[in-house]
Amino acid sequence: MTFSISIVICTHNRASELKYCLRSIFNYSTDDIKEILVVDNASTDQTKNLITNFSKKIPNLRYIYEQKQGLPYARNCGWKNATGDIIYS
């Protein structure tokens, strides 16, 4: 039995750290990963532009904007939008 995996990454104004996180994921095999969701929790930095650039390299990368600031809002948003059988946050 195989399961599809969704990775949910919540972030707020941490584009530079997010870049390293995405590079790390990109260096591993993503065959078992159905999607990688980055939930932008009301960031005002370059998070959206970073995701746009990385989505050219990682086709299953999705950007979601959550305007209500706070980790619980971001996690719930990611969980509601994830389509995998297993959700890793």
C-alpha positions as CSV (number, residue, x, y, z in Angstrom):
1,M,0.0,0.0,0.0
2,T,1.4,3.4,-0.9
3,F,0.4,6.8,0.5
4,S,0.8,10.2,-0.9
5,I,2.6,12.8,1.2
6,S,1.9,16.5,1.6
7,I,4.5,18.7,3.2
8,V,3.2,21.9,4.7
9,I,5.7,24.7,5.5
10,C,4.4,27.7,7.4
11,T,6.4,30.9,7.2
12,H,6.2,34.5,8.2
13,N,8.9,36.9,7.0
14,R,11.6,34.3,6.8
15,A,12.3,34.2,3.0
16,S,16.1,33.6,3.5
17,E,15.5,30.6,5.8
18,L,12.8,29.3,3.5
19,K,15.3,29.3,0.6
20,Y,17.5,26.9,2.5
21,C,14.6,24.7,3.5
22,L,13.4,24.4,-0.1
23,R,16.9,23.7,-1.4
24,S,17.2,20.9,1.1
25,I,13.9,19.3,0.0
26,F,14.9,19.8,-3.7
27,N,18.1,17.8,-3.0
28,Y,16.2,14.8,-1.9
29,S,14.0,12.6,-4.1
30,T,10.5,14.0,-4.2
31,D,8.9,11.0,-5.9
32,D,6.8,10.1,-2.9
33,I,5.9,13.7,-2.2
34,K,2.6,14.6,-3.8
35,E,2.9,18.3,-2.9
36,I,4.8,20.9,-1.0
37,L,2.6,23.7,0.3
38,V,4.2,26.9,1.6
39,V,1.7,28.8,3.7
40,D,2.7,32.4,3.7
41,N,1.4,33.8,7.0
42,A,1.0,37.5,6.1
43,S,4.6,38.0,5.2
44,T,5.8,41.4,3.9
45,D,9.2,40.2,2.6
46,Q,10.1,38.4,-0.6
47,T,8.4,35.0,0.3
48,K,6.0,35.0,-2.7
49,N,8.7,35.8,-5.2
50,L,10.9,33.1,-3.8
51,I,8.2,30.5,-4.2
52,T,7.5,31.7,-7.7
53,N,11.2,31.1,-8.6
54,F,11.4,27.7,-6.8
55,S,8.2,26.5,-8.5
56,K,10.1,26.4,-11.8
57,K,12.4,23.7,-10.2
58,I,9.9,22.0,-8.0
59,P,6.7,21.4,-10.0
60,N,4.6,20.2,-7.0
61,L,5.3,23.3,-5.0
62,R,2.2,25.4,-4.1
63,Y,2.0,28.8,-2.6
64,I,-0.9,29.7,-0.3
65,Y,-1.4,33.1,1.4
66,E,-3.0,33.2,4.9
67,Q,-3.8,36.7,6.0
68,K,-4.6,35.9,9.6
69,Q,-1.3,36.0,11.4
70,G,-0.4,33.2,13.8
71,L,0.9,29.6,13.5
72,P,-2.5,27.9,14.2
73,Y,-4.1,29.8,11.3
74,A,-1.2,28.9,9.0
75,R,-1.3,25.2,10.0
76,N,-5.0,25.0,9.6
77,C,-4.9,26.6,6.2
78,G,-2.2,24.2,5.1
79,W,-4.1,21.2,6.4
80,K,-7.3,22.3,4.7
81,N,-5.5,22.8,1.4
82,A,-3.4,19.6,1.5
83,T,-4.5,16.7,-0.7
84,G,-2.1,14.0,0.4
85,D,-3.0,11.0,2.5
86,I,-0.3,11.9,5.0
87,I,0.3,15.5,6.0
88,Y,3.7,16.5,7.4
89,S,3.9,19.9,9.0
